[in-house]
Amino acid sequence: MSDEVNALGTPEDGSAGILTSPEGIESSGTGTGTGTGTGTAGLGARRLSFAPEPSSSTSTELRRTQTDRTDSAGSSPPTSSSTAAQPLIPPDPGQSDTAKAEQCDLRPSLAGSKRRFSYGLHHFSGPTKMGKTTFLHSPLHRDDCEGTREMDARWVSPEAEATEWLSLFYDLVVVAVLTVFSSTHELSSPSSIPVFLSYFVILFWMWSSQTHYDIRYQSEDVYHRCLKILQIACLVYIGAASGNWNPGDIQDPDTLGVTGGYAADRVGALHSFLTVTIAFAASRAILAFQYAVAAWMGHQVGRATGGLLVEMTGLILSMALVIVAAALPATSSSLVGAKIGLFYSSLIVEIIAEWVLLHRKLHRLVPTAKVAERYGAFTLIILGEGFISLIKAFSKAISGLSTDNTETYGQVVVAIIVISMLFLFLFGRFSHSEARSQRRALLWELIHFPLHFGLLLLLAAMVNYVVTLTYVHGMDIVVDTYNSTMDATLNSQPISSVDQYNIRQYLDKLDLVPGFDQALDSVSGLVNVVNAGQSPPCQRQRFGPRLAWQYFGQVIVATTESYGVTISTKMSDNLKHLYGIDATYTTNTTEHDASLEEAQGLVVELVEEPVNEAMSGTLWLFPTAGGVLILCAARSMLWRPYHGLAHRMVHGTQYVGGLILALLGLLDIGSQTLHLPKEDSLQGTNPFYHLVASSWALGVVGISYTLIYFVPIIVLWMLHNRRGDVLLDEEAHAQSQAKGGQRVGDGVVRVSEKRS
C-alpha cells in the first residue's frame, strides 16, 4: 500500500479501515494492510493496526470529511519526509513498544462512544459536534463495587456526577430569598427573633435536605436539571410570601373583632402562611419523588436502597403533616396552635429519619469534600449577608446625618475586624480534602443550623449596634438644632450662624413636608400676626408651640427613617394622634395647656420608642458572640478529632473565651427603658446599656476575638523557637509521618509527640 496515510487514518489503497486508539497499537512485527482492513500499515517506527470495516454510511461520512479537510489544507503534495513522522521526545529504551508509541504520539484524538480515533499527520481539528445530554444517568452496578462495601461505593460514575454550577445556581436563589426576608424582617429587637427563626428554619431545612440528596445522588442530566428548576420555583414562592410572614398573627380577624390595619396585617400573615406551607409541601413531594426514582433505579442494578426508602418515607409523612396544617381553619387560638405545631412537626419527622439513618447505619458514603464545600459556601453566604447589612447601614449613616461622625467610621472598622475573625475561625485552617468519618460528616452538617442562625444573630447585633450609635448621634443633632431654631423663631430672635449651618447640613436632608425653611417661615409669620395684634408675650406663645411640636414629630420620624430604623405601628399612630391635636389659637388657658401637654407627651414617646427599640437590638451581642465561638470550635472538632498540646490550646482557648463572652450576657439584666426627658437618660438601666453608650461593647468583642485567635499562635510559636518541636500547621502535615504528630486543622500550630 502507499506510504501516505490520510487525515482520518484510512489507507490510500482504498481499504476501508480506520486507525484504532493507541491502546490498539501492535507492539511487534511489520506488514502491509489488506483490503479487508485486518492488516497493518507501517508509519515510521510505529505500527498501526486497522479496525474492522465500518458501515457504508460511516465510510461515506469519513471520506467526505477527508475530502473537506484535504481541500482546506491545500494541494501541496506530500514529501517523503512527511511519510515518516519523527518523535519529538526520544523514547526511553527501557520502555515497551506500546509505551514508546504513546509517548511519541502527540496527535489529538477524536472521542467516540467507546473507541478513540486518532487523526493523521495533517493535525487538522475539524468542527466539534455538541454532545448529547443524558436524560437520567443510571447508578453504578453492584458488580462494579467489588472490593468496596456497597454503601461506601459511589452512586454514579465520576463522569456522571453533577457539576458545582447546578448547586451554585440553587444556592443563588436561597441567597435571594434570605436577602428579601432579611430586608422585610430585620432582627431589630428581641421580639423579632422568634419570627425570624420561624422562617429561617424552613429555608435552611429546605436547602439542607436538598443538599443532602445532591451530594449523594445528583448527576449531570436533564432529569435533575428539570427537578432543580421546580425546587427553585418553590423557593421563589416562599420568598415572595415572606413579606407578611408572622405565624403568631394568622388567626382570622373576624373571630377577633379587629378592623383596620390590624385586620389587614392578620389577613396578610394568614395568606403568607398558606403560601409558604403549600410551597414547602410541594418541595417535599419533589424531593420524595427524587428519592423514589433513585431507589427504583438502584434496585434495578442491585444497589442497597434501605436509606433511600427511609428518606422517602420521612418526606411523605412530612408532606402529609404540612398539608393538614394548611387545610386547618384559623378560626381560634387552639386551631392556630395546631396549624403551627403540625407544620413544624414535619421538620421533626425528617430529622428523625436522619437519626434512623445513623442508628441503622443506612447512610451512604458521601464525598466529604463536597459536604465541606457546600456548607462552607452557605456559611460564606451568611457572612456576606452581614457585610450587605453593614454596608447598607454605613451608607445611610454617611449619606445622611452622620457624615462627619468619626465614631461611625471607627465602629464600622471594628465590625469588619469581627467578621474577618469569624472567617478565620471558620476557614483559617480548615482542610476539607482529607477523608473523614461519615457519621461525623452527618453530625457536622446538622451543627450548621445553630451555627448559621447564631451568625445571623451576631451580625444583626453588630449592625444594630452601629446603627444605634449613629442614630442617637443624629437624633441629638436634630433635636438640639430644632429646639434652638424654634425657640429663636417663637421669640422673634435671629437664628444663630451655627443653627443655620446645622439646618443646611442636617435638617435640609430630611424628607419633610413642608420643608424645614418653609415651616420656619410659617411659624414666624404666625408669630408676627400675633405680635401685630398687640397680644401679651404669654398669649403669643400659646399659638406657636403646638404647631412646632406637631412639626417636630414629623422631623423625628424622618430622622428615624433616614437611618433605616424600623417605624413601628405605635410610632405611626402617635404621629397621627399628634397631628390630630387642634393647633388653633385660643385664649382658653386650660384648653391650651392641656393640648400643649398632650403634644409634648406624644413627642417624647416618638423619641423614646425608636431609641429603646434600637438599643434592644444590641442586647444579644455578647451571648451570640460567645455561642458562635463555641460552635466554631465544635465544628472543627466534629470534622475530625485532634490530639496534642496545640489542639488543647487552640480549641480550649475558643471554648473558654466563648464561655466568658456568653456570660457577659448577664450584663443585660436590668431595666431596658431609657427616659430621655431626664438629664441622665441611662439612670436605672442595665449595665450593658452603659457599655453601649460608652461605645465599647463591639470593641470588647473585637479585642476578644483577636486575642483568642492570635494568642495561641504566639505562644506556640515561642514554644517552637525554644523547644524546636512545635511546627506550623503547614509543616506539620508534611512531617506528621516522620514526627508521629497529629494535624490540628483549625488550630494554626501543632506540637509533635515526642517519642521516648
Summary of the structure (lengths in Angstrom):
residues: 756
radius of gyration: 37.0
end to end distance: 75.5
largest distance: 129.6
contacts: 2383
relative contact order: 0.06
helix: 66%
strand: 4%
